[in-house]
Amino acid sequence: MVLKKDIIVVEKNYYDKEAYENANKNITENSYKDENISIEISYDRKYNSNIYVADIKISDIKYLKTAFANNMYGRNIIGLTTEIAKENNAIFAVNGDYYGYRDYGFVIRNGVKYKDKARPTEKDSCLLIYSDGNFKIINERESNLNSEIKKASKNNSKIEQAFTFGPSLVIDKKAITTNSEPEDIALNPRTAIGIVEPLHYIIVCVDGRTSKSTGITVAQLAEYMLSKNCTTAYNLDGGNSTTMYFNGRLINAPSQADGKERPVSDIVYIGY
């Protein structure tokens, strides 16, 4: 269930400014590399769409973080991905799962549980990210979040993040292409996160709904994440929300009118 207050003011993420400034950084237009973080941004053209790929390697899961708009948890609290990223000193960021649009769905952010109420209908897959860097996809209605937390603790691990937008794209190196909902087969902008191995991730944003980039289906996105060697991959919020930020600038072309960003409730980011 949601914690007692409908709106919760969240302590701003800790930023290790000294560690960032002292890191031996090598930064180019499309890459960032230091002792703890490596990010390579590449561009692909497939399915009549523009695809932006971030190949990310980190030394510790603490560098993969999430942030809420305005540092507040609750319904209808929103901000631009780029603004939330800058406020949290992100090196790289994408939109999250827009948890604030839904009354249901598991929510854990940076190790803190905010909601453990499963969705009663429709898609109910949930992506868990653990402190050892591993990914796991569960079905909310077939699982219990508190049990998953206890199970992780017994294995000397912790659930750092829980996302519930979906659907699942890749599980155990197999593409999941059920196309059970109308939006799954529509050509749309998409955002996805996948794991190659612990602490090695692929994050993809696909532009869509324009003459230059049509967007892709969920099945095509699953196929693409599998082609990037993801063993597990998950669909985050897409459509007008799809936004990629890197080193202080917007990377992709959001489909919102005038190419502007759509405000969202949360982001996934890499930073100190």
N, C-alpha and C positions, 0 to 999 in steps of 0.2 A: 504494500500500500504506500501511498505518498506519505512522507513524514508530516508531522503535525501541522506545520504551516504550509499554506498553499504556495507562498513565495518565500524562498530561503536565500538570504544574502550569503554568498560563498566567499571564503577568504581567497584573495587573489593568489594565483599560482606563484610559488616561489621561483624567482629568477636568479640564477647564479651568475651575476654580471661579471664577477672577477674571473670565474672559470672560463666564461665565453671570451673575455678580453685577453686572457692569457693563453688561450688555445692557439696552436700553430695552424692558422687557417689558410686555405688555398681556395679562393672564390673566383669563379668565372661567371659569365652570363647564364650558363646552364648547369653549373655545378657548385657544390660546397663540400669541402673536405677538411676535417681536423682529426685529432686523435680519437674522438668519440663518435663523430657523425660523418656519414658520407651520403650525399644526395646527388644523383645524376638525373637531370630532366631531359627527356627526349621527345621528339614529335613523330607521330605516325599518321599515315593516311590509309584508312581501311573502312569498308562498309559505307563508302561515300561520305565519310565523316572525319573530322579532325580529332585526333586522340593525343592526349598529353600524358606522358608516363613518367612517374617518379620512382626511381630505383633507390631504395633507402636501406642503409646499413647503420646500425647503432651498436655501441658497446654495452648498453644497459637499457632496460625498458623505461627507465626514468626519463629518457629523452623523447619518448612518445607520450604526448600528453593530450588532454582535452580541455576546453574552456567554454564557459557559458557566456552568452551575451550579457554585458553589464555586470558580470560576476554575480548573476542571480539565477537561481533555479526556479522555474515555474512556467505556467501557461502563458503564451503570447508575449514572452520577453525576447526581443530579437535585436540583431545588429548585423552589420555587414561582415562577411568572412574576413576581408582585408583589415577592417578596423579592429576586430577581435584579435586577429593575428598580431597586429602591431602593438596593441595594448599588452599582449603577453610575450612580446619580444620573440615571436616565432621566426624561425628561419624558413620554414615551409609550413603550409597549412592547406586544408581543404574543408569544405562544409562537412558537418557531422550528420546525424540521423534525424535532425529536427524533432527531437523528443517532445518539445513543447507544443506540438500540433496534436498529440495524442494523450488520452486519459489513461491508456494502458501501455504495457510494455516494460520490460526490465530496464532499469537505468542504474549503471554504476559509472562514476567518473573519477578518475585519479584515486581509485581505491575506496571511494565513499559510495555507499548504497543510498540511492534516492527513491527508488520505486521497485517493488517486487511483485506487482500485480500483472499477471499474464493477460495477453489479449484474448478475449473470449471467442472471437471469430477471425476469419481471414488468415493472412500469413502470421505465423507465430515463431519464426526462426529468430534466434538471438545469437550474436557473435560475442564470445567472451575472449578477452585478452588477458593473459596471465603475467605474473611478475617475472617468470623465466623467459618471456617473449613468445610463448606458444599461443596459438589460436585454437578455439573449440567452438563449434556451432551446436546449439541445443534447441529443442522445441519447447517453447514456454509452457504450453499446456500439458506437456509430458514431463516437465521438470519442476524443481523447486529451487529458487535462487538461493535461499538460505542453506539448503543442502549442498548446493554447488560450492558455496563459500566455505562451508565446513570441510567438504571433501578436499578442496584446494589447500586448506590450512593443514590437514593431516598429511599432505604431501609436501609440506614446507613451502607452499606457494600461496599466492594471493590473486584474486581477480581484480585487475586494475581498471578495466573498462568493460562495459556491457552495452551493446548497440542493438536496437530493435527497429530497423526499417525493413531491410530485406528486399528480395528474397536471398537465400543462399545461392551462390554461384558455382563454387567448387568445393567438394568435400572428398577427402582421401584421393586427391588427384583425379577426380571424375567431375565433369561438368554436370550441373544440375539444371535441367532445362524443362521444367514442368509447364511453364507458360500458363499458369492457372488463372491469371487475372488479365483483364483487357489491357491494362497499362504495360504488362509484361511483353506483349507482342507489338506495342506501338513503338515508333521511332522517336526516341527522346534523348535529351542530354542525360548522361549518367555519371555517377561517381562510385568507385569501388575500391576496396582495400583487400589485399591478399598477402599471404605469407609464403615465401620460398623455403625458409628455414627460420628457426628462432632468431630474432633480431635482424632479419633480412626481409624487407617488405616491398611490395609493389602497390603503388597508389595511382589510380587512373581516373582522369576526367575526360569525358567525351562531349564535345560541343554538339548542338542539335537545334532543330526547328528553324534553320536558316537556309538560304540558297547555297551557302558554301559548305554546310555540314548538316546532314539530315538528322543525325542521331541514330542510335542503334537499339535493338531489342535486348531484352534480358538474356535470351539465349546467345546472342552474338557477344554480349559482354562476358558471359561465362566462358565461351569459346576463346575469347581474347585473353582473359586472365589465365586460362589453362595454357595458352601458348607462351605466356610469360613465366612458366614453370611454377605457378602458384599451386601449392598442395591444398590450401583452403582459401576461399575468397568470398567476399560478402558485399552485397549492394547497399550503399548508403543512400541518403536522400539525393534525388537527381532533379531533372527538369530545370526550372529557373534557378534552383539552389546551387547547381553544379558550378563550383568555383575553385580554382587553384591559385595559390599565392606562393611566391618564392623570392626571397631576398628583397623584400620591400616593394614588389610589384605584382600586379595581376598577370597571370600567365595565359589563361584561356579567354574565350569570348562568351560570357554568360548570355543566355537566350532571352533574358528579360528585355523589354522594350528599350531601345536606345543602347543596348549592350551593357546596361547597368546591372550591378549585382542585386540579387534578391536578398533581403535581410533574413537571417536564419537564427535559430536558437542556440547553436553550438558549433564548435569546430574541432577537428582533429589536427594536431600539429606536432612538429619536431622543433625542439629548442632546449635551451638551458634553463 
